[in-house]
Structure formats: structure tokens, C-alpha cells
Amino acid sequence: MDYFVKIFILVLITFFCCGLTDDKLAHMTVNKPESDRIEQLFKAAIPLNEGIIYTKVPRGLIISINEQYFFDRGSIKIRKSSLHILDAIISVFKNIDNVCVIEDHSDYDGVGDSDYNSNWELTIARSTNIVQYFIKCGGINPEKIFGFGFGEFMPFKDNVSETGDMDNRIDFVFIDYEARR
């Protein structure tokens, strides 16, 4: 497990630093947060129901959707029945300038139902498949979307909810700031 934690930390450091130097940091700008407006656009496209939670955080708007809408247990194949949800997200995403990070979280014990050795590996593959769907089927610019898998390392329980009902979820994080390279 220590190996995966080290890899996870390395991936996060690489993602957030991206080799930024002082001159690159000077080009970073912070947009006025638009979370309220963006949230209303998404709520019109994806009505609030069980298994969907909207959360505003300093980095932007997070739309958390129960993972079972998208994947069968142990599978990385996106369910056809969930494509309407992804298409609704894509339709709004095409009309905003924000970057989206797709984060998959899964805490169930064992991945015996899959070809993966850990929940972390499974969630990376799942988030990658959603990113590929957004790019290939939705026409989203690859520079505007990233995928991460967190396995069981970022539970909803204790972070957002006391019950942990959404520990198995996909987070669509629409970032409120912009960084130019």
C-alpha cells in the first residue's frame, strides 16, 4: 500500500506543479468565481435527484454522481444507460470556459470482480474512460479535461457527509481558476 500512496503523491505533485517557474507563475490569473452560474446551468441539464450532489468548494463546482450510474461492479465499461447523463454534462461543458477534472472514487473491498489489483487502478481506468468519452464522443478539447482515480483514498465520509453514502462516486470538478502555460 505504501507504494501506491507514494505514486499517488508523485502524481499530485506533478499535476499541480507542472514544472512551473517564476515566469510561468506570473502568467497565472484567477477568474472571478462563477460557481453559482455554472451550478444553475448544470442543475437545469441534470436535475438534482438521489445520487447526485452539487458542492461548491474553493477550487470550483463539484458534481458528485453515484458511481453505480456509470459502471457495473469491477467494470471499467461505461453503462449505455448513463450516456444521457454524460451527454448532458458535455452540453453544458461546451458552453463554459472552465477546465474539468474527472475524479473517480471507489472504496469497496477487493477488486476480485475486475482485472485490476487495487481500487486505485480501477478508478484511474474508469476516469480515463469518461475522459475519452468526453473527447471522442463529446468533442471536448483534450486540454480542458483531466482524469484522476483516487480509489478509497478520498472518502466522502468525514469530508462532506457523515454517512459516507457517496464514497463510490464520480466527481466532475469544474475549476474556477485558470492557469496558462
NORJONOR-V955753 format. One record per residue. N is the residue number from 1. RES is the residue in one letter. NEAR is the number of other C-alpha atoms within 12 Angstrom. D_CENTER is the distance of its C-alpha to the mean C-alpha in Angstrom with 2 decimals. Layout:
n: (N & N)
res: (RES & RES)
near: (NEAR & NEAR)
d_center: (D_CENTER & D_CENTER)
//
This chain:
n: (1 & 2 & 3 & 4 & 5 & 6 & 7 & 8 & 9 & 10 & 11 & 12 & 13 & 14 & 15 & 16 & 17 & 18 & 19 & 20 & 21 & 22 & 23 & 24 & 25 & 26 & 27 & 28 & 29 & 30 & 31 & 32 & 33 & 34 & 35 & 36 & 37 & 38 & 39 & 40 & 41 & 42 & 43 & 44 & 45 & 46 & 47 & 48 & 49 & 50 & 51 & 52 & 53 & 54 & 55 & 56 & 57 & 58 & 59 & 60 & 61 & 62 & 63 & 64 & 65 & 66 & 67 & 68 & 69 & 70 & 71 & 72 & 73 & 74 & 75 & 76 & 77 & 78 & 79 & 80 & 81 & 82 & 83 & 84 & 85 & 86 & 87 & 88 & 89 & 90 & 91 & 92 & 93 & 94 & 95 & 96 & 97 & 98 & 99 & 100 & 101 & 102 & 103 & 104 & 105 & 106 & 107 & 108 & 109 & 110 & 111 & 112 & 113 & 114 & 115 & 116 & 117 & 118 & 119 & 120 & 121 & 122 & 123 & 124 & 125 & 126 & 127 & 128 & 129 & 130 & 131 & 132 & 133 & 134 & 135 & 136 & 137 & 138 & 139 & 140 & 141 & 142 & 143 & 144 & 145 & 146 & 147 & 148 & 149 & 150 & 151 & 152 & 153 & 154 & 155 & 156 & 157 & 158 & 159 & 160 & 161 & 162 & 163 & 164 & 165 & 166 & 167 & 168 & 169 & 170 & 171 & 172 & 173 & 174 & 175 & 176 & 177 & 178 & 179 & 180 & 181)
res: (M & D & Y & F & V & K & I & F & I & L & V & L & I & T & F & F & C & C & G & L & T & D & D & K & L & A & H & M & T & V & N & K & P & E & S & D & R & I & E & Q & L & F & K & A & A & I & P & L & N & E & G & I & I & Y & T & K & V & P & R & G & L & I & I & S & I & N & E & Q & Y & F & F & D & R & G & S & I & K & I & R & K & S & S & L & H & I & L & D & A & I & I & S & V & F & K & N & I & D & N & V & C & V & I & E & D & H & S & D & Y & D & G & V & G & D & S & D & Y & N & S & N & W & E & L & T & I & A & R & S & T & N & I & V & Q & Y & F & I & K & C & G & G & I & N & P & E & K & I & F & G & F & G & F & G & E & F & M & P & F & K & D & N & V & S & E & T & G & D & M & D & N & R & I & D & F & V & F & I & D & Y & E & A & R & R)
near: (14 & 8 & 11 & 20 & 19 & 12 & 17 & 24 & 17 & 15 & 19 & 17 & 14 & 13 & 16 & 13 & 17 & 16 & 13 & 18 & 12 & 11 & 11 & 15 & 18 & 13 & 14 & 16 & 15 & 19 & 16 & 16 & 23 & 24 & 29 & 20 & 20 & 32 & 32 & 19 & 25 & 35 & 25 & 15 & 20 & 29 & 20 & 19 & 13 & 15 & 24 & 27 & 29 & 32 & 28 & 25 & 21 & 17 & 24 & 31 & 34 & 34 & 41 & 38 & 37 & 31 & 38 & 31 & 26 & 32 & 32 & 23 & 27 & 31 & 27 & 30 & 27 & 30 & 22 & 15 & 15 & 23 & 21 & 19 & 30 & 35 & 26 & 22 & 39 & 33 & 22 & 28 & 32 & 24 & 16 & 23 & 23 & 33 & 30 & 39 & 34 & 39 & 42 & 47 & 41 & 44 & 31 & 27 & 17 & 20 & 24 & 15 & 17 & 21 & 16 & 20 & 20 & 30 & 36 & 35 & 33 & 38 & 43 & 32 & 34 & 42 & 39 & 29 & 31 & 43 & 36 & 24 & 30 & 36 & 25 & 16 & 18 & 24 & 19 & 30 & 22 & 19 & 19 & 27 & 32 & 32 & 35 & 35 & 39 & 37 & 38 & 33 & 28 & 29 & 28 & 30 & 19 & 13 & 16 & 20 & 14 & 12 & 12 & 22 & 26 & 34 & 35 & 41 & 39 & 46 & 43 & 43 & 37 & 41 & 34 & 30 & 24 & 22 & 23 & 17 & 17)
d_center: (22.74 & 23.65 & 22.97 & 19.28 & 18.92 & 20.70 & 18.58 & 15.35 & 17.10 & 18.36 & 15.04 & 13.83 & 17.27 & 17.30 & 14.06 & 15.23 & 18.84 & 18.85 & 22.60 & 23.03 & 26.72 & 28.59 & 29.19 & 25.53 & 24.69 & 27.36 & 25.46 & 22.37 & 22.42 & 20.82 & 20.46 & 21.67 & 18.77 & 18.24 & 15.92 & 18.76 & 19.43 & 15.92 & 15.50 & 18.81 & 17.92 & 14.96 & 17.21 & 19.90 & 17.88 & 16.14 & 18.61 & 17.88 & 18.84 & 18.53 & 15.13 & 13.34 & 13.07 & 12.73 & 12.75 & 13.93 & 13.72 & 15.41 & 12.55 & 11.89 & 10.76 & 8.05 & 8.37 & 8.22 & 9.77 & 11.93 & 11.19 & 14.84 & 14.48 & 12.87 & 14.56 & 17.97 & 18.56 & 18.33 & 17.43 & 14.92 & 16.47 & 14.70 & 17.14 & 19.16 & 19.31 & 15.64 & 15.99 & 17.29 & 14.11 & 12.16 & 15.29 & 15.40 & 12.00 & 13.31 & 16.64 & 15.54 & 13.22 & 16.38 & 18.36 & 16.58 & 16.58 & 13.30 & 10.83 & 7.20 & 4.55 & 2.08 & 2.72 & 5.82 & 8.73 & 12.27 & 15.49 & 18.24 & 21.20 & 21.99 & 20.52 & 23.97 & 22.80 & 20.97 & 21.94 & 19.79 & 21.28 & 18.52 & 15.45 & 13.74 & 14.92 & 14.03 & 10.31 & 10.39 & 12.35 & 10.27 & 7.05 & 9.93 & 11.60 & 9.15 & 9.16 & 12.88 & 13.35 & 12.12 & 14.49 & 17.34 & 17.61 & 16.18 & 17.71 & 14.84 & 15.97 & 14.40 & 14.80 & 12.41 & 9.23 & 7.82 & 6.18 & 6.60 & 8.18 & 9.69 & 12.18 & 14.17 & 14.00 & 11.99 & 13.52 & 13.50 & 17.24 & 18.92 & 15.92 & 15.56 & 17.82 & 21.03 & 20.84 & 17.55 & 17.30 & 13.52 & 13.21 & 12.10 & 9.00 & 5.74 & 3.90 & 3.99 & 5.37 & 8.65 & 10.64 & 14.29 & 16.01 & 17.05 & 18.23 & 20.64 & 21.82)
//
